[in-house]
Amino acid sequence: MSALRLYYFASYGGLGAVLPLLALAMEARGFRPSQYAWLLALLPLSRLFAPPLWGALADRRLGTSRLIQVNTALAACAMLLLAFARSFGLTVLGFVIWALMSSSLVPLSDAGAYRMLGPNREQFARVRVFGSLGFLLTALALGVFGVDRELRIPFVVAACGYLAASFASRRLIDGVPTARAPLWPALRELARRPDMAWLWLGAGFHYAGHGVFDHYFGPHARTIPGVSASLVSGAWAIGVGCEVVALWFVPRVLGRRWLLPATAGVAAVRWLAIASAATPFAVLAQQPLHAITFAVWYAVFVHENQRHADPSMRATVQGMASASMGFGTISATLLGGPVLEHFGGRVLFRCAAGAAVLAGVCYLLRLRSADNTLAVASPEP
């Protein structure tokens, strides 16, 4: 289990170096929001289509750990390419490689964690918390020490993180079950369940809001007087620091029916707070809500997917879950750039709040569908 914790720490450490400053890095290279929106869209686009295929490849062919090792190393190469790319073509190539490789890392590592934890899978969040720690440390370090004017240092740090994670993944135990359910028929049957359909649709809306934050929080915050790139990294560090605390305690509340609707409600409040922020303090003050809108939400979302997954298809089911998140993120990315450019960040984050409300509606309908299923299954008194 120590190898898995180290993998989470290093890979998310690499992500923490680059994700908070990704849009700002594109602006530093001369891209307008409506232009780099198409580059940023490569990430959720790959997460929309690729994760189920990566999951099936891991479940049926290569195994989880081998695929993680190769794809993480290729993600490191993509970061180095983005660090030193001087032309539009090389920048696009770096994004394409990173998008395809990174789309596999989260669902494969999460599914692998559930396999390794076995009967202790409720403790997943306490393993995943090491990823948040890695993200926190790199985001905080860049916020404290600053970055170069062209924002190339974050990509170099990210490459180092991914490379360390690739080495750590060599020690992962590749537990592919011998008893295998028919993959695609079983997946189709799962997708036809109303509770799973509402779960995945709700994730799409929820992550549309988080997609706005992930990609456009930096450019929006920089329009507020007194907010620098270092403060943006510091804001991310505050949020992820609270995420670490939440992930450690969330196993105590897994299974509570109201958790997903509650996280959606808090997300709506958070995005409206960002929309109305007018000072550096206001930008920082809403960041602790990240503990609920991401950490609690994600732990519950992974748990709900994995508790319905056959042990022989955990990576594939988690790939479908990741695809539902990718659907929301790509919608936010492609629409968010033009909205930010023409209407400003305040309007964009109000739209994110609306997406969070729709996510809450989906989660409430999921509870209702689950209640109806139980009612039909229960015998008449």
RODO-2510 file (C-alpha; in nm, 4 decimals, decimal comma):
residues 381
     n   res          X          Y          Z
     1     m     0,0000     0,0000     0,0000
     2     s     0,2965     0,2337     0,0496
     3     a     0,3693     0,2211    -0,3256
     4     l     0,0133     0,3299    -0,3994
     5     r     0,0370     0,6180    -0,1521
     6     l     0,3661     0,7263    -0,3109
     7     y     0,2124     0,7052    -0,6575
     8     y    -0,0791     0,9273    -0,5552
     9     f     0,1574     1,1737    -0,3868
    10     a     0,3929     1,2085    -0,6836
    11     s     0,1373     1,2083    -0,9661
    12     y    -0,0917     1,4602    -0,8001
    13     g     0,2134     1,6612    -0,7012
    14     g     0,2870     1,6970    -1,0710
    15     l    -0,0720     1,7948    -1,1406
    16     g    -0,0692     2,0500    -0,8586
    17     a     0,2257     2,2274    -1,0165
    18     v     0,0580     2,2877    -1,3491
    19     l    -0,3228     2,2778    -1,3168
    20     p    -0,3732     2,6011    -1,1169
    21     l    -0,1633     2,7967    -1,3682
    22     l    -0,2521     2,6202    -1,6922
    23     a    -0,4747     2,8908    -1,8382
    24     l    -0,2339     3,1624    -1,7239
    25     a     0,0532     2,9764    -1,8929
    26     m    -0,1384     2,9788    -2,2199
    27     e    -0,2064     3,3509    -2,1813
    28     a     0,1660     3,4078    -2,1194
    29     r     0,2306     3,2480    -2,4589
    30     g    -0,0104     3,4803    -2,6358
    31     f    -0,3305     3,2743    -2,6500
    32     r    -0,6681     3,4411    -2,5948
    33     p    -0,9327     3,2616    -2,3790
    34     s    -1,1387     3,1628    -2,6837
    35     q    -0,8225     3,0125    -2,8365
    36     y    -0,6764     2,8224    -2,5443
    37     a    -1,0231     2,6933    -2,4562
    38     w    -0,9770     2,4491    -2,7456
    39     l    -0,6434     2,3356    -2,6065
    40     l    -0,7825     2,2922    -2,2570
    41     a    -1,0782     2,1032    -2,4083
    42     l    -0,8415     1,8249    -2,5138
    43     l    -0,8197     1,7168    -2,1476
    44     p    -1,1926     1,6625    -2,0832
    45     l    -1,2441     1,5379    -2,4409
    46     s    -0,9986     1,2567    -2,3758
    47     r    -1,1622     1,1905    -2,0386
    48     l    -1,4996     1,1635    -2,2099
    49     f    -1,4039     0,8864    -2,4553
    50     a    -1,0781     0,7271    -2,3438
    51     p    -1,1235     0,6123    -1,9791
    52     p    -1,3686     0,3258    -2,0497
    53     l    -1,1294     0,1963    -2,3171
    54     w    -0,8271     0,2321    -2,0877
    55     g    -1,0249     0,0513    -1,8170
    56     a    -1,1213    -0,2340    -2,0486
    57     l    -0,7585    -0,2638    -2,1646
    58     a    -0,6451    -0,2865    -1,8018
    59     d    -0,9206    -0,5293    -1,6955
    60     r    -0,8811    -0,7652    -1,9891
    61     r    -0,5299    -0,7299    -2,1330
    62     l    -0,2384    -0,5433    -1,9775
    63     g    -0,3330    -0,5155    -1,6126
    64     t    -0,3679    -0,1960    -1,4122
    65     s    -0,0147    -0,1406    -1,2824
    66     r     0,1632    -0,1942    -1,6152
    67     l    -0,0671     0,0484    -1,7942
    68     i    -0,0290     0,3064    -1,5164
    69     q     0,3510     0,2823    -1,5358
    70     v     0,3701     0,3386    -1,9124
    71     n     0,1070     0,6119    -1,9293
    72     t     0,2536     0,8059    -1,6375
    73     a     0,5969     0,8067    -1,8006
    74     l     0,4448     0,9360    -2,1251
    75     a     0,2630     1,2073    -1,9299
    76     a     0,6031     1,3175    -1,7950
    77     c     0,7335     1,3436    -2,1513
    78     a     0,4330     1,5559    -2,2462
    79     m     0,5041     1,7959    -1,9600
    80     l     0,8633     1,8413    -2,0745
    81     l     0,7421     1,9106    -2,4259
    82     l     0,4980     2,1732    -2,2977
    83     a     0,7712     2,3280    -2,0841
    84     f     0,9984     2,3992    -2,3775
    85     a     0,7560     2,4221    -2,6713
    86     r     0,7986     2,7439    -2,8677
    87     s     0,5524     2,6814    -3,1492
    88     f     0,1775     2,6304    -3,1634
    89     g     0,2199     2,2853    -3,3180
    90     l     0,4436     2,1518    -3,0410
    91     t     0,2110     2,2981    -2,7778
    92     v    -0,0836     2,1160    -2,9343
    93     l     0,1169     1,7920    -2,9567
    94     g     0,2130     1,8178    -2,5900
    95     f    -0,1487     1,8722    -2,4903
    96     v    -0,2671     1,5765    -2,7001
    97     i    -0,0159     1,3369    -2,5422
    98     w    -0,0860     1,4644    -2,1910
    99     a    -0,4608     1,4490    -2,2421
   100     l    -0,4597     1,0904    -2,3680
   101     m    -0,2200     0,9600    -2,1047
   102     s    -0,3572     1,1501    -1,8052
   103     s    -0,7141     1,0437    -1,8877
   104     s    -0,6213     0,6943    -1,7721
   105     l    -0,4328     0,7751    -1,4527
   106     v    -0,7140     0,8713    -1,2148
   107     p    -0,9638     0,5910    -1,2973
   108     l    -0,6907     0,3254    -1,3116
   109     s    -0,5289     0,4281    -0,9836
   110     d    -0,8671     0,4578    -0,8084
   111     a    -0,9831     0,1179    -0,9360
   112     g    -0,6473    -0,0333    -0,8418
   113     a    -0,6788     0,1123    -0,4927
   114     y    -1,0198    -0,0491    -0,4453
   115     r    -0,8819    -0,3838    -0,5591
   116     m    -0,5857    -0,3631    -0,3225
   117     l    -0,7975    -0,2493    -0,0272
   118     g    -1,0379    -0,5425    -0,0638
   119     p    -1,2752    -0,5554     0,2356
   120     n    -1,1283    -0,2290     0,3679
   121     r    -1,2331    -0,0278     0,0618
   122     e    -1,4183     0,2260     0,2788
   123     q    -1,0681     0,3496     0,3670
   124     f    -1,0010     0,4534     0,0053
   125     a    -1,0138     0,8226     0,0948
   126     r    -0,7283     0,7785     0,3438
   127     v    -0,5102     0,6445     0,0620
   128     r    -0,6269     0,9036    -0,1909
   129     v    -0,5442     1,1787     0,0602
   130     f    -0,1744     1,1380    -0,0259
   131     g    -0,2567     1,2655    -0,3747
   132     s    -0,4086     1,5756    -0,2209
   133     l    -0,0978     1,6211    -0,0057
   134     g     0,1238     1,6097    -0,3131
   135     f    -0,0997     1,8573    -0,4955
   136     l    -0,0988     2,0857    -0,1917
   137     l     0,2788     2,0909    -0,1497
   138     t     0,3587     2,1772    -0,5111
   139     a     0,0808     2,4372    -0,5404
   140     l     0,1930     2,5920    -0,2116
   141     a     0,5615     2,5868    -0,3116
   142     l     0,4921     2,7661    -0,6387
   143     g     0,2707     3,0135    -0,4550
   144     v     0,5464     3,0908    -0,2026
   145     f     0,8523     3,0884    -0,4278
   146     g     0,6840     3,2196    -0,7425
   147     v     0,7252     3,1205    -1,1064
   148     d     0,9050     3,2516    -1,4127
   149     r     0,7375     3,5049    -1,6383
   150     e     0,6649     3,2518    -1,9159
   151     l     0,5368     2,9958    -1,6618
   152     r     0,7580     2,7124    -1,7829
   153     i     0,8806     2,6051    -1,4366
   154     p     0,5418     2,4498    -1,3402
   155     f     0,5640     2,2116    -1,6379
   156     v     0,9170     2,1027    -1,5394
   157     v     0,7990     2,0356    -1,1822
   158     a     0,5023     1,8413    -1,3201
   159     a     0,7329     1,6289    -1,5371
   160     c     0,9436     1,5420    -1,2306
   161     g     0,6310     1,4447    -1,0372
   162     y     0,5001     1,2181    -1,3120
   163     l     0,8418     1,0568    -1,3564
   164     a     0,8657     0,9799    -0,9837
   165     a     0,5134     0,8379    -0,9934
   166     s     0,6043     0,6123    -1,2863
   167     f     0,8919     0,4655    -1,0856
   168     a     0,6653     0,4187    -0,7831
   169     s     0,4078     0,2334    -0,9944
   170     r     0,6604    -0,0447    -1,0617
   171     r     0,5931    -0,1658    -0,7067
   172     l     0,2152    -0,1753    -0,7408
   173     i     0,0455    -0,5131    -0,7075
   174     d    -0,1466    -0,5930    -1,0253
   175     g    -0,4501    -0,7788    -0,8983
   176     v    -0,6562    -0,8812    -1,2005
   177     p    -0,9326    -1,1213    -1,0874
   178     t    -0,9429    -1,4645    -1,2487
   179     a    -1,3250    -1,4791    -1,2525
   180     r    -1,4409    -1,2361    -1,5173
   181     a    -1,7902    -1,1094    -1,5874
   182     p    -1,8860    -1,0448    -1,9536
   183     l    -1,7497    -0,6913    -1,9754
   184     w    -1,9679    -0,4900    -2,2126
   185     p    -2,2997    -0,6681    -2,1399
   186     a    -2,2424    -0,6181    -1,7666
   187     l    -2,1558    -0,2518    -1,8235
   188     r    -2,4697    -0,1968    -2,0345
   189     e    -2,6812    -0,3559    -1,7627
   190     l    -2,5270    -0,1266    -1,5025
   191     a    -2,5860     0,1828    -1,7172
   192     r    -2,9565     0,0939    -1,7526
   193     r    -3,0105     0,1213    -1,3792
   194     p    -3,1867     0,4539    -1,3025
   195     d    -2,9775     0,5168    -0,9911
   196     m    -2,6530     0,4825    -1,1878
   197     a    -2,7826     0,6935    -1,4759
   198     w    -2,8748     0,9767    -1,2361
   199     l    -2,5401     0,9337    -1,0586
   200     w    -2,3420     0,9782    -1,3812
   201     l    -2,5623     1,2596    -1,5139
   202     g    -2,5306     1,4425    -1,1825
   203     a    -2,1531     1,4020    -1,2009
   204     g    -2,1570     1,5639    -1,5442
   205     f    -2,3360     1,8728    -1,4126
   206     h    -2,1311     1,8840    -1,0922
   207     y    -1,8044     1,8689    -1,2785
   208     a    -1,9177     2,1293    -1,5275
   209     g    -1,8941     2,3705    -1,2346
   210     h    -1,5581     2,2338    -1,1281
   211     g    -1,4371     2,2503    -1,4874
   212     v    -1,5063     2,6227    -1,4842
   213     f    -1,3042     2,6531    -1,1638
   214     d    -1,0163     2,4317    -1,2777
   215     h    -0,9579     2,6163    -1,6031
   216     y    -1,0877     2,9698    -1,5538
   217     f    -1,0482     3,0541    -1,1864
   218     g    -0,6976     3,1884    -1,2515
   219     p    -0,7877     3,4257    -1,5384
   220     h    -1,0986     3,5457    -1,3540
   221     a    -0,9124     3,6016    -1,0254
   222     r    -0,6356     3,7946    -1,2018
   223     t    -0,8914     4,0597    -1,3052
   224     i    -0,9413     4,1433    -0,9354
   225     p    -0,7042     4,4174    -0,8137
   226     g    -0,4198     4,2796    -0,6028
   227     v    -0,4446     3,9174    -0,7220
   228     s    -0,1215     3,7722    -0,8662
   229     a    -0,0309     3,4346    -1,0132
   230     s     0,1309     3,3423    -0,6806
   231     l    -0,1896     3,4251    -0,4947
   232     v    -0,3833     3,2027    -0,7367
   233     s    -0,1500     2,9126    -0,6499
   234     g    -0,1892     3,0004    -0,2829
   235     a    -0,5677     2,9918    -0,3172
   236     w    -0,5459     2,6441    -0,4650
   237     a    -0,3180     2,5411    -0,1786
   238     i    -0,5761     2,6542     0,0781
   239     g    -0,8483     2,4549    -0,0943
   240     v    -0,6420     2,1413    -0,1254
   241     g    -0,5233     2,1746     0,2358
   242     c    -0,8861     2,1610     0,3463
   243     e    -0,9360     1,8726     0,1012
   244     v    -0,6683     1,6745     0,2867
   245     v    -0,8534     1,7102     0,6162
   246     a    -1,1871     1,6184     0,4579
   247     l    -1,0508     1,3046     0,2896
   248     w    -0,9124     1,1800     0,6195
   249     f    -1,2502     1,2034     0,7939
   250     v    -1,4914     1,1267     0,5079
   251     p    -1,4850     0,7445     0,5618
   252     r    -1,6899     0,8093     0,8773
   253     v    -1,9843     0,9412     0,6766
   254     l    -1,9756     0,7233     0,3632
   255     g    -2,3175     0,5824     0,2878
   256     r    -2,5172     0,8834     0,4088
   257     r    -2,7924     0,9415     0,1536
   258     w    -2,7861     1,3181     0,1724
   259     l    -2,4150     1,3659     0,0985
   260     l    -2,4265     1,4066    -0,2795
   261     p    -2,7189     1,6548    -0,2843
   262     a    -2,5499     1,8486    -0,0032
   263     t    -2,2198     1,8761    -0,1908
   264     a    -2,4055     2,0114    -0,4946
   265     g    -2,5736     2,2776    -0,2800
   266     v    -2,2424     2,3864    -0,1300
   267     a    -2,0919     2,3995    -0,4801
   268     a    -2,3627     2,6433    -0,5935
   269     v    -2,2818     2,8672    -0,2968
   270     r    -1,9086     2,8468    -0,3685
   271     w    -1,9357     2,9431    -0,7364
   272     l    -2,1617     3,2368    -0,6504
   273     a    -1,9056     3,3511    -0,3911
   274     i    -1,6310     3,3461    -0,6532
   275     a    -1,8547     3,5363    -0,8950
   276     s    -1,9056     3,8149    -0,6403
   277     a    -1,5440     3,8280    -0,5099
   278     a    -1,3929     4,1762    -0,5382
   279     t    -1,0828     4,1565    -0,3140
   280     p    -0,7900     3,9150    -0,2675
   281     f    -0,9342     3,8156     0,0707
   282     a    -1,2669     3,7229    -0,0906
   283     v    -1,0809     3,5113    -0,3451
   284     l    -0,9130     3,3172    -0,0645
   285     a    -1,2085     3,3038     0,1755
   286     q    -1,4232     3,0655    -0,0296
   287     q    -1,1443     2,8121    -0,0880
   288     p    -1,2130     2,5983     0,2237
   289     l    -1,5413     2,4969     0,0579
   290     h    -1,3270     2,2884    -0,1787
   291     a    -1,3204     2,0300     0,1011
   292     i    -1,6901     1,9656     0,0409
   293     t    -1,7380     2,0431    -0,3273
   294     f    -1,4519     1,8182    -0,4351
   295     a    -1,3083     1,6009    -0,1553
   296     v    -1,6315     1,4776     0,0005
   297     w    -1,8082     1,4651    -0,3356
   298     y    -1,5306     1,2669    -0,5043
   299     a    -1,4901     1,0129    -0,2239
   300     v    -1,8640     0,9461    -0,2205
   301     f    -1,8829     0,9348    -0,6011
   302     v    -1,6021     0,6779    -0,6306
   303     h    -1,7545     0,4715    -0,3500
   304     e    -2,0980     0,4673    -0,5141
   305     n    -1,9471     0,3515    -0,8431
   306     q    -1,7212     0,0855    -0,6958
   307     r    -1,9779    -0,0695    -0,4658
   308     h    -2,1844    -0,1542    -0,7746
   309     a    -1,8855    -0,2770    -0,9813
   310     d    -1,8027    -0,6428    -1,0402
   311     p    -1,4469    -0,7068    -0,9076
   312     s    -1,3339    -0,8069    -1,2575
   313     m    -1,4392    -0,4764    -1,4138
   314     r    -1,3525    -0,2131    -1,1543
   315     a    -1,1281    -0,0159    -1,3909
   316     t    -1,3935    -0,0140    -1,6641
   317     v    -1,6682     0,1089    -1,4296
   318     q    -1,4388     0,3772    -1,2927
   319     g    -1,3584     0,4681    -1,6511
   320     m    -1,7292     0,5256    -1,7134
   321     a    -1,7453     0,7397    -1,4005
   322     s    -1,4491     0,9421    -1,5254
   323     a    -1,6181     0,9802    -1,8644
   324     s    -1,9251     1,1316    -1,6983
   325     m    -1,6982     1,3861    -1,5308
   326     g    -1,5277     1,4480    -1,8645
   327     f    -1,8642     1,5283    -2,0234
   328     g    -1,9179     1,8060    -1,7719
   329     t    -1,5653     1,9376    -1,7961
   330     i    -1,5597     1,9564    -2,1751
   331     s    -1,8894     2,1450    -2,1751
   332     a    -1,7480     2,3946    -1,9267
   333     t    -1,4180     2,4267    -2,1103
   334     l    -1,5567     2,4880    -2,4590
   335     l    -1,8331     2,7218    -2,3448
   336     g    -1,6334     2,8825    -2,0652
   337     g    -1,3626     3,0379    -2,2816
   338     p    -1,5999     3,2438    -2,5012
   339     v    -1,8192     3,3337    -2,2004
   340     l    -1,5132     3,4541    -2,0064
   341     e    -1,3847     3,6542    -2,3020
   342     h    -1,7152     3,8222    -2,3937
   343     f    -1,9090     3,8402    -2,0652
   344     g    -1,6475     3,8091    -1,7911
   345     g    -1,5782     3,5737    -1,5022
   346     r    -1,8749     3,6837    -1,2917
   347     v    -2,1237     3,5585    -1,5505
   348     l    -1,9202     3,2413    -1,6045
   349     f    -1,9219     3,1439    -1,2367
   350     r    -2,2936     3,2178    -1,2088
   351     c    -2,3410     2,9650    -1,4880
   352     a    -2,1298     2,7208    -1,2862
   353     a    -2,3660     2,7718    -0,9913
   354     g    -2,6580     2,6848    -1,2179
   355     a    -2,4843     2,3616    -1,3199
   356     a    -2,4391     2,2739    -0,9514
   357     v    -2,8113     2,3215    -0,8931
   358     l    -2,8874     2,0815    -1,1806
   359     a    -2,6469     1,8299    -1,0257
   360     g    -2,8378     1,8528    -0,6986
   361     v    -3,1643     1,7847    -0,8819
   362     c    -3,0126     1,4734    -1,0403
   363     y    -2,8957     1,3449    -0,7031
   364     l    -3,2369     1,3987    -0,5489
   365     l    -3,3978     1,2114    -0,8398
   366     r    -3,1442     0,9337    -0,7828
   367     l    -3,2593     0,9004    -0,4226
   368     r    -3,6177     0,8845    -0,5418
   369     s    -3,5387     0,6165    -0,8001
   370     a    -3,3556     0,4122    -0,5355
   371     d    -3,6558     0,4418    -0,3021
   372     n    -3,8882     0,3254    -0,5803
   373     t    -3,6629     0,0279    -0,6528
   374     l    -3,6700    -0,0730    -0,2866
   375     a    -4,0463    -0,0335    -0,2748
   376     v    -4,0919    -0,2614    -0,5770
   377     a    -3,8489    -0,5178    -0,4383
   378     s    -4,0142    -0,5285    -0,0945
   379     p    -4,3047    -0,7743    -0,0480
   380     e    -4,6449    -0,6413     0,0411
   381     p    -4,7228    -0,6709     0,4143
***
